[in-house]
Amino acid sequence: MPEIEFLLGLYVYFSSRDEGEPLHVHVAPKALVGSSKTAKLWIREDGSSQLAYNRAGIPDRKIKAIQELIKKIDYSKKQ
């Protein structure tokens, strides 16, 4: 089961189907969790993140806010 956080009304989760890819999380509203219509954020070693894509249409301000929260949670240590 992927680890899931609920931040700013969006689910932030790891997917078990993404083997072989660098560390990242998917971000999506509940209705899109598990679909290809998510935002993907690559997690850097320093805990910051970079937007790979946003197929969920999440507003930029929410993506930026999620990125700030991701840095505080530091998913890079959850490998």
C-alpha positions in Angstrom: 0.0 0.0 0.0 1.5 3.4 -0.9 2.1 5.9 1.8 -0.5 8.7 1.5 -0.6 12.2 2.9 -3.5 14.6 2.7 -2.3 18.1 2.1 -4.3 21.2 1.1 -7.2 19.0 0.0 -5.0 16.9 -2.2 -3.5 13.4 -1.8 0.3 13.1 -2.0 1.4 9.5 -2.4 4.0 7.1 -3.6 3.0 4.5 -6.2 4.2 0.9 -6.1 3.9 0.8 -10.0 6.8 3.2 -10.4 9.8 0.9 -9.9 13.0 2.0 -11.4 12.2 5.7 -11.4 13.9 8.3 -9.2 12.2 9.2 -5.9 8.9 11.1 -6.5 5.4 11.6 -5.3 2.1 11.9 -7.2 -0.4 14.6 -6.2 -4.1 14.4 -7.1 -7.6 15.1 -5.9 -9.3 12.0 -4.5 -11.2 11.3 -7.8 -7.9 11.1 -9.7 -5.8 9.1 -7.3 -4.3 6.1 -9.1 -5.0 7.5 -12.6 -2.5 9.0 -15.1 -4.1 12.5 -14.4 -1.8 13.5 -11.5 0.9 15.9 -10.9 4.4 14.3 -10.4 7.0 15.9 -8.2 10.6 14.6 -8.3 12.1 14.6 -4.8 15.7 15.9 -4.7 18.3 14.8 -2.1 18.0 18.1 -0.2 14.2 17.5 0.3 13.1 20.0 -2.3 11.0 19.0 -5.3 10.7 19.7 -9.0 7.4 19.5 -10.9 7.7 16.8 -13.7 4.2 17.3 -15.0 0.7 18.4 -13.9 -1.9 16.4 -15.7 -4.4 17.0 -12.9 -4.7 20.7 -13.6 -3.8 21.6 -10.1 -3.4 25.4 -9.8 0.3 26.6 -9.6 -0.3 28.2 -6.2 -1.3 24.8 -4.8 1.6 23.1 -6.4 4.0 25.6 -4.9 2.3 25.2 -1.5 2.6 21.4 -1.7 6.3 21.8 -2.7 6.9 23.8 0.5 5.1 21.2 2.6 7.1 18.4 0.9 10.3 20.1 1.9 9.2 20.3 5.5 8.2 16.7 5.5 11.4 15.8 3.7 10.3 12.8 1.6 13.9 12.2 0.6 14.4 10.5 4.0 11.5 8.2 3.4 13.2 6.0 0.8 
